[in-house]
Structure formats: structure tokens, C-alpha cells
Amino acid sequence: MPLCDGAFVLPLDSLATNVDKAVRKTYFDANYMSAEKFQLQLTPLLISTRGKNMLVDTGPGPGQDWAPDAGRLARSLQSTDLLPAEIHIIILTHGHGDHVGGL
């Protein structure tokens, strides 16, 4: 079950930095992306199987200056009627702050 942790915005200049700016602009324009920013949805995944609850990634956690609209994982988890103590396993896909900061 996907859980919402909110969203954050990246400046487009931080994406595909090894590609010429004109090529990037053409791609972004063709895909209806803003020329200034790119919004990323934060969606940790809850997996319940064989009596175990696993959480894949944790989002950035609340109170991050770079992600003021994030940090909603605890509230999303409440909607499942699970308490944080009922998560048995946390799987981290990688160590970026938007995946591990909510630990």
C-alpha cells in the first residue's frame, strides 16, 4: 500500500546535469514540465505479509527546510490503523535524505 509523505520541489538545473541545457529544455517542454522546478511525490510503501509489516523508505521526515510539504508519513500510517511500533522491518532503497530522513 503506498503511503503519502508529501512532496518536494527540485530546481530543474539539478537534473540531468550532464545533458546540454537546450536538449534538457526540449525534453522538459515536450513533457509539459516547468522550466524552473520539478515536483517529486514522496511515497513510502507499506507491505503486510505473513504477519509482518514492512516499510520501504521513510520519506524525509517533518521539519526539513528543503521539503516543507513533506513529513506526513506518521499521519498516513495512522490511516492504516498501524502504530509505528507495529512496523517490523524497514527497507531503504538508498541513502538519500528523501528516503531515510524519516527514520
Short mmCIF file of the C-alpha atoms (twelve columns), coordinates in Angstrom:
data_MODEL
# 
_entry.id   MODEL 
# 
loop_
_atom_site.group_PDB 
_atom_site.id 
_atom_site.type_symbol 
_atom_site.label_atom_id 
_atom_site.label_alt_id 
_atom_site.label_comp_id 
_atom_site.label_asym_id 
_atom_site.label_seq_id 
_atom_site.Cartn_x 
_atom_site.Cartn_y 
_atom_site.Cartn_z 
_atom_site.pdbx_PDB_model_num 
ATOM 1   C CA . MET A 1   0.000  0.000   0.000   1 
ATOM 2   C CA . PRO A 2   1.514  3.358   -0.982  1 
ATOM 3   C CA . LEU A 3   1.578  5.958   1.786   1 
ATOM 4   C CA . CYS A 4   1.779  9.690   1.187   1 
ATOM 5   C CA . ASP A 5   4.605  11.591  2.853   1 
ATOM 6   C CA . GLY A 6   4.017  14.776  0.852   1 
ATOM 7   C CA . ALA A 7   6.142  16.252  -1.896  1 
ATOM 8   C CA . PHE A 8   9.177  18.419  -2.503  1 
ATOM 9   C CA . VAL A 9   10.469 20.518  -5.358  1 
ATOM 10  C CA . LEU A 10  13.832 20.368  -7.101  1 
ATOM 11  C CA . PRO A 11  15.210 23.077  -9.375  1 
ATOM 12  C CA . LEU A 12  15.410 21.667  -12.912 1 
ATOM 13  C CA . ASP A 13  19.031 22.776  -13.135 1 
ATOM 14  C CA . SER A 14  19.824 19.980  -10.663 1 
ATOM 15  C CA . LEU A 15  18.504 17.249  -13.018 1 
ATOM 16  C CA . ALA A 16  20.326 15.669  -15.962 1 
ATOM 17  C CA . THR A 17  23.317 17.947  -15.404 1 
ATOM 18  C CA . ASN A 18  25.383 16.017  -17.967 1 
ATOM 19  C CA . VAL A 19  22.968 16.986  -20.797 1 
ATOM 20  C CA . ASP A 20  23.160 20.236  -22.742 1 
ATOM 21  C CA . LYS A 21  20.652 22.796  -21.399 1 
ATOM 22  C CA . ALA A 22  18.964 23.173  -24.804 1 
ATOM 23  C CA . VAL A 23  18.404 19.405  -25.017 1 
ATOM 24  C CA . ARG A 24  17.023 19.364  -21.465 1 
ATOM 25  C CA . LYS A 25  14.695 22.267  -22.239 1 
ATOM 26  C CA . THR A 26  13.366 20.489  -25.341 1 
ATOM 27  C CA . TYR A 27  12.702 17.357  -23.281 1 
ATOM 28  C CA . PHE A 28  11.066 19.238  -20.426 1 
ATOM 29  C CA . ASP A 29  8.884  21.265  -22.820 1 
ATOM 30  C CA . ALA A 30  7.792  18.103  -24.676 1 
ATOM 31  C CA . ASN A 31  6.770  16.538  -21.350 1 
ATOM 32  C CA . TYR A 32  4.906  19.593  -20.027 1 
ATOM 33  C CA . MET A 33  7.431  20.204  -17.263 1 
ATOM 34  C CA . SER A 34  8.037  23.661  -15.833 1 
ATOM 35  C CA . ALA A 35  11.266 25.308  -16.884 1 
ATOM 36  C CA . GLU A 36  12.144 26.138  -13.280 1 
ATOM 37  C CA . LYS A 37  11.175 23.282  -10.984 1 
ATOM 38  C CA . PHE A 38  10.267 19.626  -10.746 1 
ATOM 39  C CA . GLN A 39  7.907  18.301  -8.056  1 
ATOM 40  C CA . LEU A 40  8.582  14.862  -6.603  1 
ATOM 41  C CA . GLN A 41  5.938  12.915  -4.727  1 
ATOM 42  C CA . LEU A 42  7.196  11.092  -1.625  1 
ATOM 43  C CA . THR A 43  5.523  7.689   -1.444  1 
ATOM 44  C CA . PRO A 44  6.858  5.158   1.064   1 
ATOM 45  C CA . LEU A 45  5.412  1.698   0.540   1 
ATOM 46  C CA . LEU A 46  3.791  -0.416  3.262   1 
ATOM 47  C CA . ILE A 47  3.854  -4.184  2.715   1 
ATOM 48  C CA . SER A 48  1.981  -6.505  5.074   1 
ATOM 49  C CA . THR A 49  2.583  -10.221 4.617   1 
ATOM 50  C CA . ARG A 50  2.741  -13.301 6.828   1 
ATOM 51  C CA . GLY A 51  2.031  -11.255 9.951   1 
ATOM 52  C CA . LYS A 52  4.897  -8.810  9.308   1 
ATOM 53  C CA . ASN A 53  4.659  -5.155  8.345   1 
ATOM 54  C CA . MET A 54  7.456  -3.770  6.176   1 
ATOM 55  C CA . LEU A 55  8.010  -0.151  5.237   1 
ATOM 56  C CA . VAL A 56  10.017 0.647   2.104   1 
ATOM 57  C CA . ASP A 57  11.674 4.042   2.648   1 
ATOM 58  C CA . THR A 58  10.607 6.638   5.204   1 
ATOM 59  C CA . GLY A 59  10.498 9.964   3.366   1 
ATOM 60  C CA . PRO A 60  12.475 12.962  4.627   1 
ATOM 61  C CA . GLY A 61  10.646 13.371  7.912   1 
ATOM 62  C CA . PRO A 62  8.976  16.541  9.170   1 
ATOM 63  C CA . GLY A 63  10.638 19.925  9.545   1 
ATOM 64  C CA . GLN A 64  13.031 19.818  6.585   1 
ATOM 65  C CA . ASP A 65  13.661 23.279  5.115   1 
ATOM 66  C CA . TRP A 66  14.137 21.788  1.643   1 
ATOM 67  C CA . ALA A 67  10.858 19.793  1.874   1 
ATOM 68  C CA . PRO A 68  8.346  21.898  3.823   1 
ATOM 69  C CA . ASP A 69  5.397  19.980  2.325   1 
ATOM 70  C CA . ALA A 70  6.753  16.599  3.425   1 
ATOM 71  C CA . GLY A 71  6.844  14.713  6.701   1 
ATOM 72  C CA . ARG A 72  3.330  13.270  6.551   1 
ATOM 73  C CA . LEU A 73  4.261  9.589   6.890   1 
ATOM 74  C CA . ALA A 74  3.106  9.269   10.516  1 
ATOM 75  C CA . ARG A 75  -0.294 10.712  9.620   1 
ATOM 76  C CA . SER A 76  -0.568 8.404   6.593   1 
ATOM 77  C CA . LEU A 77  0.405  5.422   8.726   1 
ATOM 78  C CA . GLN A 78  -2.406 6.299   11.162  1 
ATOM 79  C CA . SER A 79  -4.907 5.830   8.339   1 
ATOM 80  C CA . THR A 80  -3.869 2.160   8.165   1 
ATOM 81  C CA . ASP A 81  -4.604 1.640   11.891  1 
ATOM 82  C CA . LEU A 82  -0.965 0.606   12.425  1 
ATOM 83  C CA . LEU A 83  1.274  2.152   15.053  1 
ATOM 84  C CA . PRO A 84  4.926  2.879   14.232  1 
ATOM 85  C CA . ALA A 85  5.875  0.133   16.724  1 
ATOM 86  C CA . GLU A 86  3.993  -2.346  14.532  1 
ATOM 87  C CA . ILE A 87  6.448  -1.885  11.652  1 
ATOM 88  C CA . HIS A 88  8.727  -4.913  11.883  1 
ATOM 89  C CA . ILE A 89  11.122 -4.217  9.008   1 
ATOM 90  C CA . ILE A 90  12.264 -1.024  7.280   1 
ATOM 91  C CA . ILE A 91  13.825 -1.423  3.854   1 
ATOM 92  C CA . LEU A 92  15.806 1.516   2.486   1 
ATOM 93  C CA . THR A 93  16.222 1.659   -1.273  1 
ATOM 94  C CA . HIS A 94  19.161 4.063   -0.942  1 
ATOM 95  C CA . GLY A 95  20.583 6.656   1.416   1 
ATOM 96  C CA . HIS A 96  19.266 9.959   0.056   1 
ATOM 97  C CA . GLY A 97  17.580 12.195  2.620   1 
ATOM 98  C CA . ASP A 98  14.193 11.939  0.932   1 
ATOM 99  C CA . HIS A 99  14.290 8.173   1.560   1 
ATOM 100 C CA . VAL A 100 15.899 7.890   5.016   1 
ATOM 101 C CA . GLY A 101 15.278 11.173  6.858   1 
ATOM 102 C CA . GLY A 102 12.032 9.957   8.406   1 
ATOM 103 C CA . LEU A 103 13.748 7.169   10.327  1 
# 
